[in-house]
């Protein structure tokens, strides 16, 4: 019996380079010339999400077909190919490239192609091969559900056609392919030529969905955030994940909301990934160690009840809200709070416009936060005398102090705001200060840290960024960092979001995956950013 592996080593000696036409040649190549055809197919191969060695294999197969057609090679090789990918669209792309090549170079007897699924295979395999010389077999796992007689007939037909002038491809993940061959004496060695896929990343999913969805700029950013948070952990294969997400967005006209439970280890990993914040991280580690010690020793050690009401001091975009969200997850996992929730408010949510309404309004917010954490951003505004006047603000503060006392075992309150203004707020009421257990000061990010934050956003989204783009970003940071209310990481986030939108616009007519996933200097955008 003819063994494919006998010619395998000789085959891989085929030249890699396509012969170029003589540079002095003035006759224009026809679109259907072998050189044009191969260039088109090689360009497509270069963009596939498969291993580099698999790209070389595909190119060599096509080269061999051409050389056989041109009688440079006389030995006919039946190309029986395993396409080991977890993406039906990618599998079809590879099959189509091979099909087109086999037909173009007359490498098969019948120029007919059949894509068959073992879910609903209606014809016998022998009949399919009588009608087609190019066959792609998919959904291999369904062979498990077939009876022994069916499998025997199926694999007998497959074996008969392996060494004919056919192009036979099987597609699936490695485990499915290995199990497929467990039912037959045919060795998967007959499918010597393996095309192995690479798992797409966040950027691949994002770029593919953008091509089929009509989204405004805000939703483009939401989509990227959702994919970044879910795709790396999904149990769905790439095609199903992509199709389900596309269908959801098309039907609901919105991006799904992120919602997931995380382990303490995962939360600490997220905390450690945050750029800078060394002192803040250490304070949280120390706090967690103290809570853990108290939980483990219970009544054996007389450790006072831990007062976790906090003040977060720092300029805009220094990570206060981000750390608060992570802290809530940690406290919930340590069973310090009974619900994994963070209620985020500002002074406007606490102070009413009329006499007698502020206390009820503040108490309503407190009720919503019970069992979790109440995060009051820009809390210094509660000490302000503007608009409603200090009387209403004082009423809100008094109500909060009472709530912190009455619900000290069922509520954590975090007051957050700019360092200077928050000091004035704390000085305005000694009742607040006496109930604060921890004060965390968030320092401004350095230029390098801001650049690292941008790089982290880009990397998480599956993009790469050119050095020239980073240099432009540094120039922008230096231009804005001394302006009033500079947003630190929030500013970088704004630049990132505008950059992603600009990149999507700049690459809307580009198919090269490398370019689709590369942020260039032209993509860095500050459009509509306000400088004060």
C-alpha positions as CSV (number, residue, x, y, z in Angstrom):
1,X,0.0,0.0,0.0
2,X,1.2,3.5,-0.8
3,X,2.6,5.3,2.2
4,X,2.4,9.0,2.3
5,X,5.2,9.3,4.8
6,X,7.6,7.7,2.3
7,X,7.7,11.0,0.3
8,X,7.2,13.3,3.2
9,X,10.9,14.3,3.7
10,X,11.4,14.7,-0.1
11,X,8.3,16.8,-0.2
12,X,9.5,19.2,2.3
13,X,12.5,19.8,0.2
14,X,10.4,21.8,-2.2
15,X,11.5,25.3,-2.7
16,X,9.9,27.9,-0.5
17,X,10.3,30.9,-2.8
18,X,8.0,31.5,-5.7
19,X,10.1,32.1,-8.9
20,X,10.0,35.8,-9.7
21,X,9.6,36.9,-13.3
22,X,12.7,38.5,-14.9
23,X,12.8,42.1,-13.9
24,X,13.3,43.1,-17.5
25,X,10.1,41.5,-18.6
26,X,7.6,44.1,-19.8
27,X,4.7,41.9,-20.6
28,X,2.0,42.4,-17.9
29,X,1.0,39.2,-16.1
30,X,-2.5,38.1,-16.7
31,X,-4.7,37.9,-13.6
32,X,-5.1,34.2,-14.0
33,X,-1.4,33.4,-14.3
34,X,0.1,30.9,-11.8
35,X,2.2,33.6,-10.3
36,X,-0.8,35.9,-9.6
37,X,-2.8,33.0,-8.3
38,X,-0.1,31.9,-5.9
39,X,0.6,35.4,-4.7
40,X,-3.1,35.8,-3.9
41,X,-3.3,32.5,-2.0
42,X,0.0,33.1,-0.2
43,X,-1.3,36.5,1.0
44,X,-4.4,34.9,2.3
45,X,-2.3,32.2,4.0
46,X,-0.2,34.8,5.7
47,X,-3.3,36.3,7.4
48,X,-4.6,33.0,8.7
49,X,-4.6,32.3,12.5
50,X,-2.4,29.2,12.2
51,X,1.1,28.3,13.2
52,X,3.9,29.6,11.0
53,X,5.0,26.0,10.2
54,X,1.4,25.3,9.0
55,X,1.6,28.4,6.8
56,X,4.8,27.0,5.3
57,X,3.1,23.6,4.8
58,X,0.1,25.1,2.9
59,X,2.5,27.1,0.7
60,X,4.5,24.0,-0.1
61,X,1.4,22.0,-0.9
62,X,0.4,24.6,-3.4
63,X,3.9,24.8,-4.9
64,X,3.9,21.1,-5.3
65,X,0.6,21.1,-7.1
66,X,2.0,23.7,-9.5
67,X,5.2,21.8,-10.1
68,X,3.2,18.6,-10.7
69,X,1.0,20.5,-13.2
70,X,4.1,21.9,-15.0
71,X,5.6,18.3,-15.0
72,X,8.6,19.5,-12.8
73,X,7.5,16.8,-10.4
74,X,6.3,13.4,-11.6
75,X,5.4,11.7,-8.3
76,X,1.7,12.2,-7.4
77,X,1.1,12.8,-3.7
78,X,-2.4,12.3,-2.3
79,X,-2.8,15.3,0.0
80,X,-4.7,13.9,3.0
81,X,-4.8,16.8,5.4
82,X,-5.8,17.3,9.1
83,X,-7.0,20.8,9.9
84,X,-6.7,21.0,13.6
85,X,-8.6,24.2,14.5
86,X,-11.3,25.3,16.9
87,X,-13.0,27.6,14.4
88,X,-15.3,26.6,11.6
89,X,-14.7,29.8,9.7
90,X,-11.0,29.3,9.7
91,X,-11.4,25.6,8.7
92,X,-13.5,26.7,5.7
93,X,-10.9,29.4,4.7
94,X,-8.1,26.7,4.7
95,X,-10.3,24.2,2.8
96,X,-11.2,26.8,0.2
97,X,-7.6,27.8,-0.4
98,X,-6.7,24.1,-0.9
99,X,-9.7,23.5,-3.1
100,X,-9.0,26.5,-5.3
101,X,-5.4,25.4,-5.7
102,X,-6.2,21.8,-6.6
103,X,-8.7,23.0,-9.2
104,X,-6.4,25.7,-10.6
105,X,-3.5,23.3,-11.1
106,X,-5.7,20.4,-12.2
107,X,-4.4,18.3,-9.3
108,X,-7.5,16.2,-8.9
109,X,-9.6,14.2,-11.4
110,X,-13.0,15.8,-10.7
111,X,-13.2,19.5,-10.1
112,X,-16.0,19.1,-7.6
113,X,-15.9,19.9,-3.8
114,X,-18.1,18.5,-1.1
115,X,-18.2,19.7,2.5
116,X,-19.8,17.0,4.7
117,X,-20.9,17.0,8.3
118,X,-21.2,13.8,10.3
119,X,-24.2,15.5,11.9
120,X,-26.3,14.9,8.8
121,X,-24.5,12.8,6.3
122,X,-27.2,11.6,4.0
123,X,-25.1,9.9,1.3
124,X,-22.7,7.1,1.6
125,X,-19.1,8.2,1.6
126,X,-18.4,6.1,-1.4
127,X,-21.1,8.0,-3.4
128,X,-19.6,11.3,-2.3
129,X,-16.2,10.3,-3.6
130,X,-17.7,9.1,-6.9
131,X,-19.0,12.6,-7.4
132,X,-16.2,14.7,-5.8
133,X,-12.5,14.6,-5.7
134,X,-12.2,17.3,-3.0
135,X,-13.8,16.5,0.3
136,X,-13.8,18.2,3.7
137,X,-15.2,16.1,6.6
138,X,-16.3,18.0,9.7
139,X,-18.1,17.4,13.0
140,X,-15.9,14.3,13.6
141,X,-17.2,13.8,17.2
142,X,-20.5,12.6,15.8
143,X,-18.9,9.3,14.8
144,X,-19.4,8.4,18.4
145,X,-23.1,8.2,17.9
146,X,-23.0,6.0,14.8
147,X,-23.4,2.2,15.0
148,X,-20.6,-0.2,14.3
149,X,-21.9,-1.1,10.9
150,X,-22.1,2.5,9.8
151,X,-18.5,3.2,11.0
152,X,-17.1,0.1,9.3
153,X,-18.7,1.1,6.0
154,X,-17.6,4.8,6.4
155,X,-14.0,4.0,7.2
156,X,-13.7,1.4,4.4
157,X,-14.8,4.0,1.9
158,X,-12.4,6.5,3.3
159,X,-9.5,4.1,3.2
160,X,-10.2,3.2,-0.5
161,X,-10.0,6.8,-1.5
162,X,-7.0,7.9,0.5
163,X,-4.5,7.0,-2.2
164,X,-6.5,8.1,-5.2
165,X,-6.2,11.5,-7.0
166,X,-8.3,13.1,-4.3
167,X,-7.8,15.9,-1.8
168,X,-9.2,14.7,1.5
169,X,-9.4,17.0,4.5
170,X,-10.7,16.3,8.1
171,X,-11.3,19.2,10.5
172,X,-11.7,19.4,14.2
173,X,-9.8,19.9,17.5
174,X,-7.0,17.4,18.2
175,X,-9.0,15.4,20.7
176,X,-11.8,14.9,18.2
177,X,-9.4,13.8,15.5
178,X,-7.6,11.4,17.8
179,X,-10.9,9.8,18.9
180,X,-12.1,9.7,15.3
181,X,-9.2,7.3,14.4
182,X,-9.9,5.1,17.4
183,X,-12.7,3.5,15.5
184,X,-10.6,2.3,12.6
185,X,-7.4,0.5,11.7
186,X,-6.5,3.5,9.5
187,X,-3.7,5.3,11.2
188,X,-3.9,9.1,11.4
189,X,-0.4,8.9,9.9
190,X,-2.1,8.8,6.5
191,X,-3.1,12.4,7.3
192,X,0.6,13.5,7.6
193,X,0.0,17.0,6.6
194,X,-1.3,18.9,9.6
195,X,-2.5,22.5,9.6
196,X,-2.6,23.6,13.3
197,X,-4.6,26.7,14.3
198,X,-3.7,29.4,16.8
199,X,-6.3,30.5,19.3
200,X,-7.6,33.9,18.2
201,X,-7.1,36.7,20.7
202,X,-9.3,39.6,21.8
203,X,-8.2,41.7,18.9
204,X,-9.2,39.1,16.4
205,X,-12.7,38.8,17.8
206,X,-13.1,42.5,18.0
207,X,-12.0,43.2,14.5
208,X,-14.1,40.5,13.0
209,X,-17.3,41.6,14.8
210,X,-16.7,45.2,13.8
211,X,-16.9,44.2,10.2
212,X,-20.4,42.8,10.6
213,X,-21.9,45.2,13.2
214,X,-22.9,48.8,12.9
215,X,-21.9,50.4,16.2
216,X,-21.4,53.9,17.4
217,X,-18.1,54.9,19.0
218,X,-19.3,54.3,22.6
219,X,-20.5,50.8,21.8
220,X,-17.3,50.0,20.0
221,X,-15.4,50.7,23.3
222,X,-18.0,48.7,25.3
223,X,-17.7,45.8,22.9
224,X,-13.9,45.7,23.3
225,X,-14.3,45.8,27.1
226,X,-16.8,43.0,27.1
227,X,-14.7,40.8,24.8
228,X,-11.6,41.5,26.9
229,X,-13.4,40.4,30.1
230,X,-15.1,37.3,28.7
231,X,-13.3,35.8,25.7
232,X,-10.1,34.6,27.5
233,X,-12.3,32.6,29.9
234,X,-15.0,31.3,27.6
235,X,-15.6,27.6,27.3
236,X,-17.2,28.1,23.8
237,X,-15.2,27.6,20.7
238,X,-14.2,30.7,18.8
239,X,-17.0,30.5,16.2
240,X,-19.8,29.9,18.7
241,X,-18.5,32.7,20.9
242,X,-18.4,35.1,18.0
243,X,-21.8,34.0,16.6
244,X,-23.6,34.2,19.9
245,X,-22.2,37.6,20.7
246,X,-23.0,38.9,17.2
247,X,-26.6,37.6,17.4
248,X,-27.1,39.0,20.9
249,X,-26.0,42.5,19.8
250,X,-27.9,42.4,16.6
251,X,-31.1,41.4,18.4
252,X,-30.8,43.5,21.6
253,X,-29.1,46.5,20.0
254,X,-26.8,46.7,23.0
255,X,-23.6,45.1,24.4
256,X,-24.0,42.5,27.1
257,X,-23.1,43.4,30.7
258,X,-20.1,41.9,32.4
259,X,-21.0,39.9,35.4
260,X,-18.9,37.3,37.1
261,X,-17.7,36.0,40.5
262,X,-14.0,36.0,41.1
263,X,-11.8,34.2,43.5
264,X,-9.5,36.1,46.0
265,X,-6.5,34.9,44.0
266,X,-8.0,36.3,40.7
267,X,-8.7,39.6,42.5
268,X,-5.2,39.8,43.8
269,X,-3.9,39.1,40.4
270,X,-5.9,42.0,39.0
271,X,-4.7,44.2,41.9
272,X,-1.1,43.3,41.1
273,X,-1.6,44.0,37.4
274,X,-2.5,47.6,38.2
275,X,0.3,50.0,37.4
276,X,2.0,51.8,40.3
277,X,0.0,52.1,43.6
278,X,2.7,50.3,45.6
279,X,1.7,51.9,48.9
280,X,-2.0,51.2,48.3
281,X,-1.4,47.6,47.4
282,X,0.6,47.1,50.6
283,X,-2.1,48.6,52.7
284,X,-4.7,46.3,51.2
285,X,-2.4,43.2,51.7
286,X,-1.9,44.2,55.4
287,X,-5.6,44.7,55.8
288,X,-6.4,41.3,54.3
289,X,-3.8,39.6,56.5
290,X,-5.4,41.2,59.6
291,X,-9.0,40.1,58.6
292,X,-7.7,36.6,57.8
293,X,-6.0,36.3,61.1
294,X,-9.1,37.4,62.9
295,X,-11.2,34.9,60.9
296,X,-8.8,32.0,61.7
297,X,-8.3,32.7,65.4
298,X,-11.9,33.7,66.1
299,X,-12.2,34.0,69.9
300,X,-8.7,32.7,70.6
301,X,-7.1,36.1,70.2
302,X,-8.7,39.3,71.5
303,X,-8.4,41.4,68.3
304,X,-10.7,44.5,68.3
305,X,-13.4,44.7,65.7
306,X,-11.8,46.1,62.5
307,X,-13.1,49.5,61.5
308,X,-13.0,49.5,57.7
309,X,-14.6,52.9,57.0
310,X,-12.1,54.6,54.8
311,X,-11.0,57.8,53.1
312,X,-9.4,57.7,49.6
313,X,-7.4,60.8,48.8
314,X,-6.1,61.6,45.4
315,X,-6.5,63.4,42.1
316,X,-8.8,62.3,39.3
317,X,-7.9,59.0,37.6
318,X,-5.4,57.8,40.3
319,X,-7.3,54.5,40.7
320,X,-9.6,55.2,43.7
321,X,-12.8,53.7,42.1
322,X,-10.9,50.8,40.6
323,X,-9.3,49.8,43.9
324,X,-12.7,50.2,45.7
325,X,-14.3,47.7,43.3
326,X,-11.5,45.2,43.9
327,X,-11.7,45.8,47.6
328,X,-15.4,45.0,47.6
329,X,-14.7,41.6,46.0
330,X,-11.9,40.9,48.5
331,X,-14.1,41.7,51.5
332,X,-16.9,39.6,50.2
333,X,-14.7,36.6,49.7
334,X,-13.3,37.1,53.2
335,X,-17.0,37.2,54.4
336,X,-16.5,40.6,55.9
337,X,-19.5,41.9,54.0
338,X,-22.5,39.8,53.2
339,X,-23.2,41.0,49.7
340,X,-20.8,41.6,46.8
341,X,-21.9,45.1,46.0
342,X,-20.6,48.6,45.7
343,X,-23.0,51.5,45.7
344,X,-21.3,54.5,44.0
345,X,-22.8,58.0,44.7
346,X,-21.9,61.6,44.9
347,X,-23.2,64.4,47.1
348,X,-26.0,65.1,44.6
349,X,-27.4,61.6,45.4
350,X,-27.5,62.5,49.2
351,X,-28.5,66.1,49.4
352,X,-32.1,67.2,48.5
353,X,-33.4,70.6,47.3
354,X,-36.0,71.2,49.9
355,X,-36.2,71.2,53.7
356,X,-36.8,67.8,55.3
357,X,-35.9,65.8,52.2
358,X,-32.1,65.3,52.7
359,X,-32.2,62.8,55.6
360,X,-34.7,60.5,53.9
361,X,-32.7,60.7,50.6
362,X,-29.5,59.9,52.4
363,X,-31.1,57.0,54.3
364,X,-32.5,55.6,51.1
365,X,-28.9,55.4,49.7
366,X,-27.7,53.8,52.9
367,X,-30.4,51.2,52.7
368,X,-29.3,50.3,49.2
369,X,-25.7,49.9,50.4
370,X,-26.4,47.8,53.5
371,X,-24.5,44.5,53.4
372,X,-21.9,46.0,51.1
373,X,-19.8,49.1,50.5
374,X,-21.0,52.7,50.0
375,X,-18.5,54.7,47.9
376,X,-19.1,58.5,48.0
377,X,-17.0,60.1,45.3
378,X,-16.1,63.8,45.5
379,X,-17.3,63.7,49.1
380,X,-15.7,67.1,49.8
381,X,-18.8,68.6,48.1
382,X,-20.7,67.8,51.2
383,X,-18.8,70.5,53.0
384,X,-19.6,73.0,50.2
385,X,-22.0,76.0,50.9
386,X,-22.9,76.4,47.2
387,X,-26.4,75.8,45.8
388,X,-28.4,74.2,48.6
389,X,-26.3,75.7,51.4
390,X,-24.4,74.2,54.2
391,X,-27.5,73.3,56.3
392,X,-28.7,70.6,53.9
393,X,-25.1,69.3,53.5
394,X,-24.6,69.2,57.2
395,X,-27.9,67.2,57.5
396,X,-26.5,64.6,55.0
397,X,-23.2,64.3,56.9
398,X,-25.1,63.9,60.2
399,X,-27.3,61.2,58.7
400,X,-24.2,59.3,57.4
401,X,-22.5,59.5,60.8
402,X,-25.6,58.0,62.4
403,X,-25.7,55.3,59.8
404,X,-22.1,54.4,60.2
405,X,-22.7,54.0,63.9
406,X,-26.0,52.1,63.7
407,X,-24.9,49.8,60.9
408,X,-21.2,49.4,61.8
409,X,-21.4,45.6,61.4
410,X,-23.3,45.8,58.1
411,X,-21.9,48.7,56.1
412,X,-18.5,50.0,55.0
413,X,-18.4,53.6,53.9
414,X,-15.6,55.0,51.7
415,X,-15.2,58.8,51.3
416,X,-13.2,59.7,48.2
417,X,-12.0,62.9,46.6
418,X,-9.1,65.3,45.9
419,X,-6.5,65.5,48.7
420,X,-6.7,69.2,49.4
421,X,-10.5,69.5,49.3
422,X,-11.0,66.3,51.3
423,X,-8.9,67.6,54.1
424,X,-11.2,70.6,54.4
425,X,-14.2,68.2,54.4
426,X,-12.7,66.1,57.2
427,X,-11.9,69.2,59.3
428,X,-15.5,70.3,59.0
429,X,-16.8,67.4,61.1
430,X,-14.9,65.5,63.9
431,X,-17.7,62.8,63.8
432,X,-16.5,61.7,60.4
433,X,-12.8,61.6,61.4
434,X,-13.4,59.6,64.5
435,X,-15.2,56.9,62.5
436,X,-12.5,56.5,59.8
437,X,-10.3,53.4,60.2
438,X,-8.1,53.8,57.2
439,X,-6.8,56.7,55.0
440,X,-5.3,55.7,51.7
441,X,-3.5,58.3,49.6
442,X,-3.4,57.7,45.8
443,X,-0.4,59.4,44.2
444,X,-0.3,60.8,40.7
445,X,1.1,58.5,38.0
446,X,4.4,59.2,36.4
447,X,4.8,59.6,32.7
448,X,6.2,56.1,32.4
449,X,3.4,54.7,34.5
450,X,0.8,56.4,32.3
451,X,2.5,54.9,29.2
452,X,2.5,51.5,30.9
453,X,-1.3,51.8,31.6
454,X,-1.9,52.6,27.9
455,X,0.3,49.6,26.9
456,X,-1.7,47.4,29.3
457,X,-5.0,48.4,27.8
458,X,-3.7,47.8,24.3
459,X,-2.2,44.4,25.2
460,X,-5.4,43.2,27.0
461,X,-7.4,44.1,23.9
462,X,-5.1,42.0,21.7
463,X,-3.4,44.8,19.9
464,X,0.3,45.7,19.4
465,X,1.5,49.3,19.4
466,X,4.3,50.8,17.3
467,X,7.1,52.7,19.0
468,X,6.2,55.9,17.1
469,X,2.7,55.7,18.5
470,X,4.1,55.5,22.1
471,X,6.3,58.5,21.4
472,X,3.3,60.5,20.3
473,X,1.5,59.4,23.4
474,X,4.3,60.7,25.6
475,X,4.2,64.1,23.8
476,X,0.4,64.2,24.5
477,X,0.8,63.3,28.1
478,X,3.5,66.0,28.7
479,X,1.2,68.5,26.9
480,X,-1.7,67.8,29.1
481,X,-0.3,66.7,32.5
482,X,0.1,70.1,34.0
483,X,-3.4,71.3,33.1
484,X,-6.1,71.8,35.6
485,X,-7.9,68.5,36.7
486,X,-5.6,66.3,34.6
487,X,-7.2,62.9,34.7
488,X,-4.2,60.6,35.1
489,X,-5.3,57.1,34.1
490,X,-8.7,58.4,33.2
491,X,-7.0,60.7,30.7
492,X,-5.1,57.8,29.3
493,X,-8.3,55.8,29.1
494,X,-9.9,58.6,27.1
495,X,-7.0,58.7,24.7
496,X,-7.1,54.9,24.4
497,X,-10.8,54.9,23.6
498,X,-10.4,57.6,21.0
499,X,-7.5,55.8,19.5
500,X,-9.4,52.5,19.2
501,X,-12.2,54.3,17.4
502,X,-9.7,56.1,15.1
503,X,-8.0,52.9,14.4
504,X,-11.2,51.2,13.4
505,X,-11.8,54.1,11.0
506,X,-8.3,54.0,9.6
507,X,-8.4,50.3,8.9
508,X,-12.0,49.9,7.7
509,X,-10.8,48.9,4.2
510,X,-7.8,46.8,5.3
511,X,-7.9,43.0,5.4
512,X,-4.4,42.4,6.7
513,X,-4.8,41.0,10.3
514,X,-1.3,42.3,11.2
515,X,-2.4,45.8,10.3
516,X,-5.8,45.4,11.9
517,X,-4.1,44.5,15.2
518,X,-1.4,47.2,15.1
519,X,-1.9,50.7,16.7
520,X,0.1,53.2,14.7
521,X,1.1,56.8,15.2
522,X,-1.8,57.9,13.0
523,X,-4.3,56.1,15.3
524,X,-3.3,58.0,18.5
525,X,-6.1,60.5,18.9
526,X,-6.9,63.5,21.2
527,X,-10.0,64.5,19.3
528,X,-12.4,66.5,21.5
529,X,-10.1,66.2,24.6
530,X,-10.5,69.4,26.7
531,X,-7.4,71.2,27.9
532,X,-8.0,73.5,30.9
